[in-house]
């Protein structure tokens, strides 16, 4: 954490943020089946966490540069559909 704070000290005020020490996450998933058809769904959430974004523009005293630390929350949704049954080809 000390390295993150030292890096943030070099940022201009518009790019600085107060780092959190803790991050929390959670996942919910389910499989729904009917006969030979199955649907799997999953959702995951994450509280604000610090990460390095190589594509974000960091403001400098003169101009800007690519890459900076950011603190954002995140989420992801995933799903898959599976059908089990006869083969669709002749062997």
KADA-V279832 format. One record per residue. N is the residue number from 0. SS is DSSP state (a for helix, b for strand, c for the rest). PHI is phi as a letter, one per 30 degrees, with the letter a starting at -180 (none if undefined). Layout:
BEGIN
{{N/SS/PHI} {N/SS/PHI}}
END
This chain:
BEGIN
{{0/c/none} {1/a/d} {2/a/d} {3/a/d} {4/a/d} {5/a/d} {6/a/d} {7/a/d} {8/a/d} {9/c/d} {10/c/d} {11/c/d} {12/c/e} {13/c/d} {14/c/c} {15/c/d} {16/c/a} {17/c/c} {18/c/d} {19/c/d} {20/c/d} {21/c/c} {22/c/b} {23/c/b} {24/b/b} {25/b/a} {26/b/b} {27/b/b} {28/b/b} {29/b/a} {30/b/b} {31/b/c} {32/b/b} {33/b/b} {34/c/h} {35/c/c} {36/b/c} {37/b/b} {38/b/b} {39/b/c} {40/b/b} {41/b/b} {42/b/b} {43/b/b} {44/b/b} {45/b/b} {46/b/d} {47/b/e} {48/b/b} {49/b/c} {50/b/b} {51/b/c} {52/b/c} {53/b/d} {54/b/c} {55/b/d} {56/b/d} {57/b/c} {58/b/d} {59/c/c} {60/c/e} {61/c/b} {62/c/i} {63/b/a} {64/b/b} {65/b/c} {66/b/j} {67/b/a} {68/b/d} {69/b/b} {70/b/b} {71/b/b} {72/b/d} {73/b/b} {74/b/a} {75/b/b} {76/b/b} {77/b/b} {78/b/a} {79/b/b} {80/b/c} {81/b/b} {82/b/b} {83/c/c} {84/c/l} {85/c/d} {86/c/d} {87/c/c} {88/c/b} {89/c/c} {90/c/c}}
END
